[in-house]
Amino acid sequence: MSRILITSALPYINGIKHLGNLAGSMLPADVYARFQRSRGREVLFVCATDEHGTPAELAAAAAGQDVVTYCREQHDLQRTVAEGFGLSWDWFGRSSSPQNARLTQHFAGVLEDNGYIEERTDRLVYSIDDARFLPDRYIEGTCPICGSPGARGDQCDSCNSLLDPIDLIDPVSVISRSRNLEVRETRHLYLLQSRLQEQIRAWVDSRPEFPALARSIANKHLDEGLIDRGITRDLVWGVPVARDGKPRAGFENKVFYVWFDAPIEYVAATEEWADALGGDWRRWWRTDAGADDVRYVEFMGKDNVAFHTVSFPATILGSGEPWKTVDLLKAFNWLNWYGGKFSTSQQRGVFMDTALEILPPDAWRWYLTANSPEHSDSAFTWEQLTAAVNRDLADVLGNFVNRILKFNETRFGGVVPEGGETGPLEVALQAQVAARIGDLTDQFEAIEVRKSAQALRALWVLGNEYLQEAAPWTAIKTDPARAAVIVRTAINLVGLYARVSAPVIPFAAEAMAAAVGEAWPPVWPTADSPAELARIPAGRAVAAPPVLFRKIEEADVAAWTARFGGAA
């Protein structure tokens, strides 16, 4: 399909995200978006900050700010850091937007009309010392299913079970660590997921592109039997429980649960984009307005999969309205930090802002792509990062670009040389390039993240192998015309590398393109490798760029280990 809608998990508002968040949703989504744009597809890549709920209230209080100011500043900060990494969202919205409030209230209304929402009296955990009902995520205890400590009131990360906080063993308030808790009655709205179970199962079964990780998580919850989920909370900060602008009686001091309104923000962010820049958001989200020819791809970590394969589909399907649903949910495992989890709340690991202080964005983008937690958890190590930067970026790609452009400056005055005839080495190279581009294209299309990095590196390696065998520094002494062919071919490889590398390392790719006078943004190469290796004509002025990738030294690793920690 020519139109592709891309979303990634919404980063929560309380602070800069860590590298695990980047690797498990935002970065692979950006790589895919950049690739598809270069192929000429119409791409809409949207994301947003997830701003509602108790964590935002508490973070704002800790910062000495009102929650509205806090969320506005944190949104701007997260957007700035994301831009530093080159994340190319078409729109980065906010779940606190009026568009999301309207859509959330709309979905609640039609779900209730269709018999999928009802009021219930709840018995919820109330913290006497905190003088408030505790939201699910602000109660911790021992998981009643697997016995793991530290389970939250809504989910156990050890066994991925969705939980009811009342069932936790030895619960404690996350806010105050108080155990002075009791159960009180309050009224809430429930989404009757149990009535939608078979419809959701049929929907999951109709999505053959879902990877095994996403499908297994969805089926686990379906096999266990879906439970009805409360979609309102006793809070102030959030989408008011209202319909047609009128508050619901008895719910004046309640808001919709953040996990109900947050996924709706994917739609709302598109409406924000349309309102700000002009356009029709419905053609991306409503099948009665043209969205039936959209391919919708979603990226997220495995801890969010249950909500996006069960809860959000329950909202969409239960509405009975012609909404576009996701075609491919690309789920990722966790990037761990030396055997433990990255943690925003515990400030464990390298975070996106500090990462940019110590290395340029392309170094991180390459490392996190080549070591993606795609089919299993992966562990961050300084040693792996060093190898990815030094061996792959500096020694393979950077060395090739620098060698040939410096040689051209020295021997041909910085101008692409003329003359000479294509020889057997170039013919063989053309065949190899065609095969490598075909493989790389297939891996990008399939969203095989690690295999894409491997295929890209294999294409870079061809350049060094070609130079080593063709040896222009030897040919220039006895056969200048032959040397001209080699140099011209290698310079065209630089231009080709700029185009195929742009999805993963866009900053270096743009520098390479500028060095050889190629247009930006790039266009993905065709299967005609002889033409692709002759795009840059003789006579064009080219120049070696500044060093593309500085190597990581042992002293750097020692300093970073002291600052951020490591194996010790």
N, C-alpha and C positions, 0 to 999 in steps of 0.2 A: 504494500500500500504506500501511496506517496505521502500521506500525512501521518505523522507519528507524534503521539502525546506521551511525554515522559514526566514522571514524578519520582521524587525520592523522599524517604522518611523525613518528616518535619523535625528539625532540630528543636529541642526544648529551649525555652527562653532563658533558663537560669545559668548563664555563663557560657564561655567559649567551649566549643566541642573538642573532644580529644581525637587522636588519630584513628581510633577504632570507629568512631562515627563517620569520619571521612572515608575510610576504606570500605565500610559496610553499606554505604548507600550513596552519598553525595558524589564521590569521585567516579565510581563506575557509571553512574547515571550521566555525568558530564562527558566522560569518554565516549559513551554511546551517542549522546546528542551531537557532539562535535563530528563524529564519524558520519552520522546520517545527514547532517547539514552538508558535509563535503560531497556527499553523493547526490545532492540536489533535491533531497526530500524536504518537504515543509514540516518543520519541527517546532513543537511548542514544549518547552522545558520549564516547568513551574515547580516552585517550592515555597515554603513559608516558615516563619517561626511559630511554634506551638506555644501559646501564651497563657492559657487559662489554667486554673487549678491552684491548689494550696502551695505547691513548690514556688510558684511565682510570687504569691503573697508573702511567704516566709523570706524568700530571697530579697524582695523589696524592703521588708522590715529590717533585715540584717544590714542592708545598704543605707538605711535611713531615708528611704524614698517612698512616695506613694506608688502603688503598683502600676498605674498608668504611665508615669514618668519612667519608672524602672524598665518596663517592657519596651517603651519607645527607644530608650538609649541602648538596651541590649540588642534589639533588632538591628539598629544601625551598626552596632559593633560587629555582630555576627555577619552582616552583609559585607562590611569592609574586609574582614578576615577572609571570607569566602572569595571575594574578588581578588585578594592577594594570592589565592591558590588557583585563580583562573576559572573558577566555577562559572559557567556561562548560562546561568538561568535567564530565561526570557522575562521572568517575573519572580520576585522574591517577596511574597506577601506576608500577611499577618492574620492569625486566626482570630484576633480581636477586631477584625474589620466589620463594618456594618453589613457587608455582603455575606459574611459567614453567619452573622447573627440571623439575618433574614432567612438564609437557606436552612440553617439548623432548625429554626422554628417551623419552617415549612415542612421539612421532613417529619418532625415530630407530629405535626398536625395530620398529615396524610397517613402516617403509620397508625395513628389512633383511629382515624376514620376507617381504616381497613381492618381494625380489630387486633392490631399487633402491639398496642400500648395500653396498659391499665395502671390505675393507682393501687398501691399496696401500702399497708402499714409495715414498716421495717423495724426491726430491732437492731440498732447499730451501736457501735462502740463509742462511748462518750468519755472524754478525758476530763475528770473533775479538776485536775490541776491546771489544764490548759483552757478550761471553760469552753469547750467546743466539741462537736462531733469530729471524729478523726476520719478523714478520707482514707480509702483503701491503702494508698501508698505511704501513709503516715502511721501505720501500725506494722510492727514486725514481730515475728515469733518463729516458732518451729513449725515447719510444714506438716500438716496432718496426713499427707499422703506418702511422702518419702522420708520424713524425719529430718530434713536438712534445716539447720538454723539459719536465721536471717531471711526467711521468706517474707515477702511483702503481703499486705492484705489482699492484693488483687492477683498476684501471680508468684509462683515459685520459680526462680531462674534455674534451679538445679534439675527439676523434672518437667518444667514448662507447663505445670498445671495451673489453670485459672482457679482462684480461690475465693472464698467468702471470709472476710476478716474475723468473723465471729468464731470460725473453726480453727483459727491459729492457736497453737499451744503456747502457753506462757507469753501472751502478747505484751508489748511495751509501746508507749508513745514515742515515735521518732522525734517529735518536736522537743519534748522535755525529758525523755527517758523514764517518764513516770509509769508505774504500774497501777496507779490509782485510777482504774478504768471500770466502767460499768456499762451495761447495755440499756439503752433507752429506746422508746418508740418514736418514730417520725414517719411522715407520709412521703412516698416517692413514686415516680413514674418508672415502669418497667417495660423494656423491650422484650416481647415474648419470642425469643429466639427459638424456643422449643417448637413453636408452631411452624417455623420456617425451616426446620431441620432438613426435610427431604428436598425442599427447593434449593437450599444451599448445597447439599450434597450433589444434586444434579448439576448445579452450576460449576462446582469444583471439577466434577467428572467431565464437563464440557470444555475444560481448559487443558488440553494435552501438552501445551508448552510449559506448564508449570514445572520447575525442576523438582527433583525428588525431595529436597529439603522442605520446600513450600507445601508440596502435596502431603508429605508425611505428617507435618504439623497440623494441617487442616483436617486430615482424616483421623488423627488422634482425638481431636475434640469432637468430631462427628461420631466416631465410634463410641466414645464415652457418653454421648448424649448431650446436646446443647442445653445450657441452663439459661433461664430468663435473667436479663441483666438490668440492674438499676441504671437509669440514664439521667438522674438528677442528683444533686448534692446540696447539703446545707452549707452553702458558701455565698460570698458576696461577689467575688471576681469570676466572671464567666458570662455566658449567654443567658439572659433572663428567660425564665420559663414563661413564655407568652405565646399568643397566637393572634394574628391580625392586629398587632400592636397593643393587645390587651393582656395584662398579667393574669395568669391562672390563679383562681381563688385558692387560697391556702398555700400557694407556692411563691408568695411575694419575696421571701427571703431565701429562695433557692435558685440555683442555676443548673444548666445542663452539664452533665459530667463531661470532663475534658475529652475522654475517649469517645464520646458520642459526637462532639462538634469538631474535633481535630481532623479526622479524615474528610469531613465535608469541606474543609478548607482547600482541598485540592480543586474542587469545583469553584469555590469562592475565589481562590487566588486567580483562576482563569478569568472570572468575572472582573476582579480588580484590574487585571491586565487589560481587558477589553475596555473598561471604563477609562483607564488612564491613557491608553495608546490608540484606542479605536479598534474596532473589530467585533466579531460576533462570537462570544464565548460558547453559545449553544451549539455551534457547528462542531465543537470538540467534545461536547458532553451529552447532547441530546440526539438520539438516533432519529427522532422525527424532524431534526434540523440539519441532517447531513453527517452526523457522527458515526453512522454505520460503516463508513469507509476509513475510519481512524484506527490505527493500531496503537493500543494503549499499553505501555510498558512501565512497570513500577519497580523501584529498587529499595530494598530495606534489609536490616539485620533480622536474624531469626527470632529475636525477642519481640518483634512487632508483627510477626507473620499471622499469629492467631487473630489479632484484631482486624487484619486486612483480608483474611480468607474466611472469616466467620462473621464478626460483628458488623463491619462496614458493609459487606455484601447483604447482611440482614436488613440494614437500613435502605440500601438501594433496591433490592429485590422486593422488600416488603412495601415499598412505596407504590408499586404497581405502575410506575411511570417509566417512560422510555429513556432511561439513563444509560450511558456507556459504562460498561464494567471492564476491568482490567483483563487484557489478553494474556500477558506474561508477567508474573510476579517473580522477579529475580531476587531470590533470598540468599543472604550471606551469613556465614558463621561469624565467630568473633575473632578479632585480632586481639590477642592477649599481650600482656606486658610481663615478660619474664615469669611465666607460669601463673600469673594472676590477672585479674581483669583490669583494664583501664577503668577509671572511675571519675566522673565529673565531681560528685559530691566529696570524694576523698582526695581529689587532686592527685591521682595516681597515674603516672605516665606523662607523655609529651602531648601538649595541647596545641591546637592549630595556630594560635598566635605566637607561642614560644617556638614552635617548629620553624616558622618563617624567620625568626631571629637568628637561627643557627645555620640554615641551609636555604637555598632558593627553592621556589615551589616545585620546579620540575624534578628536583632530586627526590622529593617526597612522592610526587605523583608517579614517578617511575617505580620507586621501591614498593609503594603500596599496590600498584597494579601487578608488578611481577610477583609479589608475594601475597596476592589477594586471598582473604579467608573465604574462598569461594566454595570449595567442596568439603572443607573441614576447618576447624579452628587453626589459626596460625599464630606464631609467637614473634613479637617484635624483638629483635636484638640489634645492638649497635654493630655487631660483626656483619650481619646480613645487610644492613643499611650501607656499610662501608663497601662491601663487595658490589652491591648494585650500582653505587655511584662510581666507584673507581674502575671496576672491570667493564661494566656495560656502557655507562655514559661517557666516562673519560677515555678509557683505553680503546673501546670499539668505535663508538660514534664520533666523539670529539676528536680523537686522534686522526680519524679518516678525513674529516672536514678540514682540520687544520693543516694536515700534511699536503693535501692536494691544492688547496687554495694558496698556501705559502709557496709551494713549488711553482704554481702558475704565476705568482707575482714575481718570483725570482727569474724564471726562465722565459715567460711570455708577457711580462710587463703588466700583469693584472687584467689581460684581455683574453677572452676565450679564443684559443688558437684555431686557425683555418688549416685546411689541407689534410692529406692522408686519406686512406681508404679503410673502411671497417674490415677487420681481420677475424680469424677463427676465434680468438679470445673474446671479442666483442659479441660475436654470434652466440657463443656458449653463454656469455653473461646475460644476453637478452632472454634466452630460454630459462635460465635460472631465475632471473628477475620476474618473469611472467609467472612462473610456478609459485614463487614466494609471495607475490602480490595476490595471487588467487587464494593461497592459503590464509594470508592475513585478512583478506576481505571476508572470507568464510567465517573466520574466528570472530571478527568484529560483529558480523551479522548475527551470529549465534550467541553473542554476548558470553563467549568463553573468555573470561578476563585473563587468566594466567596464560592460556594458549595464545591469546592475542599478543601478549608481551613476548612470549617465546618466538612467535612468528615474526614480530617486528625486529627483534634482536638478530634473528637469522638473516633478515634482509640487510641489516647493517653490516653483518659479517662479510657478506658478499663483496662489499666495497674494498675492505682490507685485503681479502683474498685476491681480488682482481688486481689491485695495485702491486701486491707482492709478486704476482706472476708476471704482470705486464712490465713492471720495473721501468717507469718513465725516466727515472734518474739515470738509468743505463742507456736507454734508447736515445736520449737527447744528445749523447756524445757521438753517435754514429748515424742515426736516422731521425732527424728532427721532425719529419712528416709523421713518422710512426708515433713519436712522443706526443705530437699534437692530437692525434686520434685518442690516445690514452687519456690525456689530460681533459680533452673535451668530453669524453665519455664519463670520466670520474666527476667532473663538475656537474654533469647532468644527473649523476647519482645523488649529489648533494641536494639538488633541487627536488628530486624524487623523495629523498629522505625527509625533507622538510614537509612535504605533503602527507606522507603516510604516518609520520611521527606526530603530527599536529593534534590528533585526539588525545594522546597521552602526555606529551611534553610540549605544550603549545608555545611557551615562551622561547625555548631553544629553537623550535621549528620556525617560528617567525624570524628569528635572527638568522637562521640558515637561508630562509627564503630571501631575506633582504640582501644577504651577502652575494647571492647569485642573481639578483634582479628579478625574482619571481613574484607574481601577484599574491596578495593576501586579502581575504581568507582563501585557503587552498581549495582546490578541486581534486577529488579522489582520482587516481590514475585509472586509465582504461587497461584492457587486456593487451593492447598493441604496444608491447615493450620496445620494439625498435623506434616507434614514434616517441614514446615516453622518454627514451634515452637520447633524444635529439631535440627536445623542446627548447633548450637554451642554445641560441644560435652562435656561430662564430662571430667574433667582433664585439660581443657584449662585454662591457667592463664589469669585473667581479672583484671582490676583495675578501680577504680572510676576516671573519668576525673576531671580536675579543674572545678570550678563552671561554668556551661554552660551559665547561664543567670543571670546577676546581676539585682536586682530589681531597678526600678526607684523610687527615694525618692522625697518627697515633695520639698526638697531643690533643687533638680535637676530641677523640673518643674518651680520653681520660678526663677532660674537662666536662664533657656532657654526662659521663657516668657520675661524676661527683655532684653535678647539678640535679640530674633527674633520676639517678639510680640505675641499677642494672642487675647483672646476675648475682652480685654480692648481696 
